[in-house]
Amino acid sequence: MAEMAFQQGVTCIVMDEKDNVTTLLADMKKGESVIYTKGNQTCELTLQEDVNFGHKVAIALINPGEEVKKYGEVIGAATTIIHPGEHVHVHNIEGIRGRGDKKSGV
């Protein structure tokens, strides 16, 4: 497993290059910037709303029905359009694991 090094003051983390969300490591306010590393690229994003520690923020546009990925794994599907910098939580995603009605090809 690759070892990750973090700089002092890091406020969020992207665990896998396939992720379309980052996880905040501190409470943050609308208008604040978060800086994260995805692969070898360092990116900056402005929060569109207040988001609490441990919650997710979109780092890419996520369209309705599109998979939300964290840790390189699908954690749900968007129920509405989610813009970069917006809070990603139960109000705009639904779980799809273990749901026979959400299997592809059904």
N, C-alpha and C positions, 0 to 999 in steps of 0.2 A: 504494500500500500504506500502511495506517495505521501511524504511528509509535507505538511503545510506550515508555512511561517506567516505570522501575523504581525503587522506594525501596531505600535501603540496608537490608541485612538480609533481603531477600527470599530465601525458601528453596524456593519452587516456582513453577511457571508453567503456566498454562492458555493454550494457543495460539489456541483457537477456541471460540466460544460453544457449538458442538455437542459439544465434548469431554466425556467422562465420566471422564477421568483427568487428573491433574496430574503434572508431571515434577519430581522433586526436584533442587534445585541444590546440595545438601549432604547428607552422611550424616545421618540422623536416627534417633532412638530412639523406641520404643513410648511412648506417653503424651505426646510432644511435640506441640505444635500447629503447624499450617501455615496460613498466611494467603495466599489467592490472590484474584485478580480474575477474574471471569467476566462478560464484558459490562461493565456499569456497576456490578455488585454485588461488594462485598468479602465474602468468606466465610472462615470459620475451621473447621478440621477437626482432630480428634485422631487421631494415628496409632495403629493397632491392633497394630502390630508394627514392629520395626526395619526400615528401608528405606535402601538405599544411594543415593548420588549417581547421578543419571541414570536411576533407575528410576521406574516409574509407581505412583501411588496412586489408588484409586477415589475419586471425589468424589460419586458417586451410587451407589445400589444397582444392581448389574448382575446380571441373572438368567441362568441357564444358557441358552446359545444366543444371548443378546443380543450385539449388536455392541459392540465396544470401540472408542471413537473418540479419536484423538489428531491434532492438526493439522487437525481437521475431517474427517478421513478414517478409514475403517474400517481398523483394524490387526489385527483378529482377532475371535474370538467367545469368550465366556466358556464354560468347561467345567464350572463350578460357580458357586454364588452367591458374589458378591464384594460385601462390605459397604463402605460409605464408610470410608476410613481404612486399608483393607487393601492390601497390596502386590499389584500386577498384573504378572504375568510369565509365563514359560512353564509354571509349575505350575498356572495357572488360566485360561489362554487358549490357543487354537489358531489358527494362521494359516489364513485362508480364501481368500486371494488366489491365483488361478490353479488352484484346485481345482474341477474340473468337478463333483465330487460335492457341492459346497457351493453351487452356483448355485441361486438361487430358482426354483421351478417345476419342478425336476428330481426 
